[in-house]
Amino acid sequence: MFARLNGFDRSLTDNFMHLESEMERLFEVAGLRGLHHAAKHSVQPQMHIGSTPEQVDIYLPVAGIDPKAVNISLERNQMTISGQRDVEKSDSAKLVKKERFDGEFRYQINLPDDVDQEKVEASYEQGVLHVKIARREAAKPRQITIQ
């Protein structure tokens, strides 16, 4: 199977589709088809985390979700962001393609040791949740002047 992946007789997309079908077959043979199907079809919003000397920024697109329905908690240096999106579904229409996530989502983010847990801000603008966690003053780099 893997020797064919390196060949040029099929497109890269065809190779990945073949690999996916082989993975599905292996999960089915092992009796784990339900687990693979659930993992393959569970979609969550894509998160971005940025870090500067002053703060850690977390961006999470949650368009269509009421910001009050998103839960953010911080315990020690682990932040949890969770929520749920309920998408209306028509009983009469057949779903042809699904790219929007629905259902519950939950992220657990390990933060650096130097964040200040008392200085956390969360805002929501144009469908994007932005969480800012400041770093402790003592942890920020500083310039030493030679006298």
Rosetta blueprint (number, residue, H / E / L):
1 M L
2 F H
3 A H
4 R H
5 L H
6 N L
7 G L
8 F L
9 D L
10 R L
11 S L
12 L H
13 T H
14 D H
15 N H
16 F H
17 M H
18 H H
19 L H
20 E H
21 S H
22 E H
23 M H
24 E H
25 R H
26 L H
27 F H
28 E H
29 V H
30 A L
31 G L
32 L L
33 R H
34 G H
35 L H
36 H H
37 H H
38 A H
39 A H
40 K H
41 H H
42 S L
43 V L
44 Q L
45 P L
46 Q L
47 M L
48 H E
49 I E
50 G E
51 S E
52 T L
53 P L
54 E L
55 Q E
56 V E
57 D E
58 I E
59 Y E
60 L E
61 P E
62 V L
63 A L
64 G L
65 I L
66 D L
67 P H
68 K H
69 A H
70 V L
71 N E
72 I E
73 S E
74 L E
75 E E
76 R L
77 N L
78 Q E
79 M E
80 T E
81 I E
82 S E
83 G E
84 Q E
85 R E
86 D L
87 V L
88 E L
89 K L
90 S L
91 D L
92 S L
93 A L
94 K L
95 L L
96 V L
97 K L
98 K L
99 E L
100 R L
101 F L
102 D L
103 G E
104 E E
105 F E
106 R E
107 Y E
108 Q E
109 I E
110 N E
111 L L
112 P L
113 D L
114 D L
115 V E
116 D E
117 Q E
118 E E
119 K E
120 V E
121 E E
122 A E
123 S E
124 Y E
125 E E
126 Q L
127 G L
128 V E
129 L E
130 H E
131 V E
132 K E
133 I E
134 A E
135 R E
136 R L
137 E H
138 A H
139 A H
140 K L
141 P L
142 R L
143 Q L
144 I L
145 T L
146 I L
147 Q L
